Amino acid sequence: LQKTESNWQTLHQALFQFITKLPNGAQLSIITYGEDAAMNLPPTLITEKNKEGLHGRIPRRPLPHDTNAFLDCALELAFRVMDEAKVEGKLILTTKGSSSDISRENLDLIEHRGLPVYNVALDGDVEETLNSLTKFGESYVVPSDGALRSHLPNQPEFLTRLSQAFTAIASSASGS
């Protein structure tokens, strides 16, 4: 549990850096999943003044049973949010590299929309199902502190690798 919380804190730091790099005028929505999928932030216009507050909408602790069991539910919610907001967005996922069953319907929606999905997998190899999600995006595997043999309190190598993955996603997603 301590490793999970430590990794979550490091992921939280990397997401702050990611959000600060997003361009003003873009929209951000935050959906989390664990035992269920929940919208923590509806589509919101990013401004220089609200970036810190947007980051504050990410839970500060890992969700109970934080697994990929409800990734499919999170995808369904993301599609519904994009449809209601009438936007074609980009999905950025953080996973543990493995997935539960992702419905054929969700995979078909990604294919039909040509939807860029970026997956940042924490530890492990990315399963084929997750690779099929990122057909129009990309997957990044970021080993955690255990895999890097780093025992420093801030997990600097893990943070650096997460930040590099999110920076690459921000550049790719914005077309830079």
Summary of the structure (lengths in Angstrom):
residues: 176
radius of gyration: 15.4
end to end distance: 38.1
largest distance: 45.4
contacts: 514
relative contact order: 0.16
helix: 45%
strand: 18%
